Amino acid sequence: MNKSSVTTIRQVLDRLARVASKSNDTIEIVYDRELARIRNLDRENILEAISEAIGDDSKRRIHAPHVYSELTDVPGIEKIFADLLDSSDANGRSAIIQTIRLHNIRSLVEVLNRHFVKESDDFCRDQLLDTLGALADESSLPIFEYLMRKTDRRDERRILLAAKNYVRPEFKDYLSNVFESDSSEKSHRIFAAWGLAKLGNCEAYEYLVMMLDDPEKTIKAEGTITYDPGQSVRAAQAISDINGWNFTWGKSSVDLIRVRLSSA
């Protein structure tokens, strides 16, 4: 085993532990710097090196998920991630869940499915649903069907995001209820229309086209200032996705989509 790697990993873990109580800006700077050192290490026997670096130190063990998250290309990392979801604190679990999404690690979808019923931290639960919705695997569909029956408003946005990726009839009634409700948030209506349009609903598609004319605006009234971010860029993103067009986030995309629609 490369002793130099063990030393580097131990230093990284100790530095992550030392900034745990600092400001978010400080944590981000230190994490970016230290985890870059992990990415540059020799991959041979790297998992064993991490285990040796951690030893019996509880603080190093707490921060180990962030180190493992830089090693998604290493054989055997899937089992490590699965074990970490059961043994890590909320920060560690969040790092693992977000890494699974970022690197599209579909071999861990079943692990996330099983973990859903055990997750007690709200942020981790939200990240888990974001990840399952983005991966849109068939095996995760029962989770979203359960959430739709439960009708908890806090899950609405994540169900809508999943629906546009699944493009399955199981979501149709839920999407229609959100789209047709006068009480729905405008941003949620956009996502509902996105999912419905991908299922062939022409009215939903026309709504997205109409919302290209919903720019951001500042409203001044009776001594108060209200900012409305508008949904024109999101509508442009939805229309691009539906038509299989390339899309770059930004206001300029709205005019580009209008041109494409006029010439289609």
SVG drawing of the C-alpha trace seen along z (x, -y; Angstrom):
<svg xmlns="http://www.w3.org/2000/svg" viewBox="-59 -54 64 58">
<polyline fill="none" stroke="black" stroke-width="0.4" points="0.0,0.0 1.2,-3.5 2.0,-5.1 2.1,-8.5 -1.6,-8.1 -2.5,-7.1 -0.8,-10.2 -2.5,-12.5 -5.9,-11.0 -5.4,-11.4 -4.4,-15.0 -7.4,-15.7 -9.8,-14.1 -8.3,-16.1 -8.6,-19.4 -12.2,-18.7 -12.9,-17.9 -11.3,-21.2 -13.5,-23.4 -16.8,-21.6 -17.9,-24.4 -16.7,-27.3 -18.8,-29.4 -20.2,-27.8 -17.8,-29.9 -14.8,-28.6 -16.0,-25.0 -16.5,-25.3 -13.1,-26.7 -11.4,-24.0 -13.4,-21.2 -12.7,-22.2 -8.9,-22.4 -8.6,-19.3 -10.8,-17.0 -8.8,-18.0 -5.9,-16.2 -7.9,-13.0 -8.7,-13.2 -5.0,-13.2 -4.1,-10.1 -3.1,-6.8 -6.2,-4.6 -4.3,-1.3 -5.5,-0.1 -7.0,-3.4 -10.0,-2.0 -7.6,-0.1 -5.6,-3.3 -8.7,-5.2 -9.6,-2.5 -6.1,-2.7 -6.2,-6.5 -9.5,-6.5 -8.4,-3.9 -10.5,-4.2 -10.8,-8.0 -14.5,-8.9 -14.0,-12.4 -12.2,-11.0 -15.0,-8.4 -17.6,-11.2 -15.9,-13.0 -15.0,-9.9 -18.1,-10.0 -16.7,-13.2 -13.5,-11.5 -15.2,-8.4 -17.4,-10.7 -14.3,-11.6 -13.7,-8.0 -16.7,-6.9 -14.4,-5.3 -12.9,-2.8 -14.1,0.8 -16.0,1.8 -17.2,-1.8 -20.8,-0.8 -20.7,1.4 -18.9,-1.3 -21.6,-3.8 -24.3,-1.3 -22.7,-0.8 -22.2,-4.5 -25.9,-5.2 -26.5,-3.0 -23.6,-4.3 -23.0,-8.0 -24.5,-11.1 -26.8,-13.3 -24.0,-15.3 -22.3,-12.1 -25.5,-10.6 -26.2,-13.8 -22.7,-13.7 -23.2,-10.1 -26.8,-10.7 -25.7,-13.8 -22.7,-11.9 -24.9,-9.1 -27.0,-11.6 -24.0,-13.6 -22.3,-10.6 -25.5,-8.8 -24.6,-5.6 -27.6,-3.5 -26.2,-0.4 -27.1,-2.1 -30.8,-2.9 -32.0,0.2 -29.9,-0.9 -31.5,-4.3 -35.0,-2.7 -34.4,-0.7 -32.9,-3.6 -35.9,-5.9 -38.1,-4.3 -35.2,-4.7 -34.2,-8.3 -35.1,-10.6 -33.3,-13.8 -35.5,-16.1 -32.6,-17.5 -31.3,-14.0 -34.8,-12.8 -35.3,-15.7 -31.9,-14.9 -32.8,-11.2 -36.1,-12.0 -34.3,-14.5 -31.8,-11.7 -34.4,-9.0 -36.5,-11.4 -33.5,-12.3 -32.6,-8.7 -36.2,-7.7 -35.6,-4.0 -38.6,-1.6 -37.8,-0.2 -38.3,-3.6 -41.8,-4.1 -43.7,-2.7 -42.1,-5.3 -43.5,-8.1 -46.9,-6.4 -46.9,-6.2 -46.1,-9.9 -48.8,-10.8 -51.4,-8.9 -50.1,-10.6 -50.6,-14.1 -48.2,-15.9 -47.6,-19.4 -43.9,-19.4 -43.3,-16.6 -45.2,-18.2 -42.2,-19.8 -40.2,-16.6 -43.0,-14.5 -43.5,-16.9 -39.7,-16.8 -39.8,-13.0 -42.9,-12.9 -41.3,-14.8 -38.4,-12.3 -40.5,-9.2 -43.1,-10.1 -45.5,-7.5 -49.3,-7.4 -49.2,-6.7 -48.4,-10.5 -51.2,-11.8 -53.9,-12.4 -51.5,-14.0 -50.1,-16.3 -53.6,-17.2 -54.7,-18.1 -51.7,-20.4 -52.0,-22.0 -55.8,-22.7 -55.8,-23.9 -56.1,-27.7 -54.1,-27.3 -51.0,-25.8 -47.8,-27.8 -47.0,-29.1 -43.6,-27.3 -45.4,-24.0 -47.9,-24.6 -45.0,-24.9 -43.6,-21.5 -47.0,-19.9 -47.5,-21.2 -44.0,-19.9 -44.9,-16.4 -48.4,-16.5 -47.0,-17.8 -44.5,-14.9 -47.5,-12.6 -49.1,-14.3 -51.4,-16.9 -51.6,-19.8 -53.2,-22.2 -50.3,-21.8 -47.9,-22.4 -49.7,-25.6 -49.5,-26.8 -45.8,-26.4 -45.6,-28.4 -47.7,-31.1 -45.5,-31.3 -42.5,-32.3 -44.1,-35.7 -43.8,-35.6 -40.5,-37.4 -39.1,-38.5 -40.6,-41.7 -40.5,-44.0 -43.9,-45.2 -44.1,-48.4 -47.4,-48.9 -48.4,-50.8 -44.9,-51.2 -43.9,-47.6 -41.7,-46.0 -42.4,-42.4 -40.1,-40.5 -41.6,-37.9 -38.8,-35.8 -41.1,-34.9 -41.3,-31.5 -40.2,-32.3 -36.8,-30.6 -38.3,-27.5 -40.9,-27.4 -38.2,-27.6 -36.3,-24.7 -39.4,-22.6 -40.2,-23.2 -36.6,-22.4 -36.7,-19.1 -40.1,-18.1 -38.7,-18.7 -35.2,-17.3 -33.5,-20.6 -30.3,-21.7 -30.8,-24.2 -28.6,-26.6 -30.1,-28.3 -30.5,-32.1 -32.8,-34.8 -31.4,-34.7 -32.8,-31.1 -36.4,-32.5 -35.9,-34.4 -34.1,-31.4 -37.0,-29.1 -39.5,-31.6 -37.5,-31.6 -37.4,-27.8 -41.1,-27.6 -41.9,-30.1 -39.8,-28.1 -41.0,-24.7"/>
</svg>
